[in-house]
Amino acid sequence: MTDKTDKVGGKKKVGSVESSKTTETIEEAKGVGQVGAIQKTGAISGVGKVGEDSKRRPTRTMTLAEREMLFEMVNEEAKKLFGDSKVPPEQRKIIEDAVKMAIDSGLVDEDQSQE
């Protein structure tokens, strides 16, 4: 095979095209389906003040047993996530503890939920 390129400024430049393939013909073009009318949206009942809905309302308090189960799930997922990774064990522990602290900070103590 002969090289039909010239070097210009250290880069290859195409000199000529030897051959090209033809494209297939289009047998049939189908029309676009019918577009339906725009539907009316439902009404908005109202908008509250900013920050009004920002208070956390738990559905129920988490028991200590459920908390421990959740933390065990965090440990299992960390093992799956880090598996064969090159993250050192010290850093893995820091990440696991950070996730647990984030979860723990979101939990409501029994005495707080009764206020």
PEQUI-V204423 format. One record per pair of residues at least 12 apart in sequence whose ideal C-beta (glycine too) atoms are under 7 Angstrom apart, sorted by the first residue. I is the first residue (numbers start at 0). J is the second residue. Records with the same first field share a line. If there is no record, write none. Layout:
# PEQUI-V204423
I=J + J
This chain:
# PEQUI-V204423
3=15
57=107 + 112
60=107 + 109 + 112
61=106
66=106
69=102
70=99
73=95 + 98 + 99
74=95
77=91 + 95
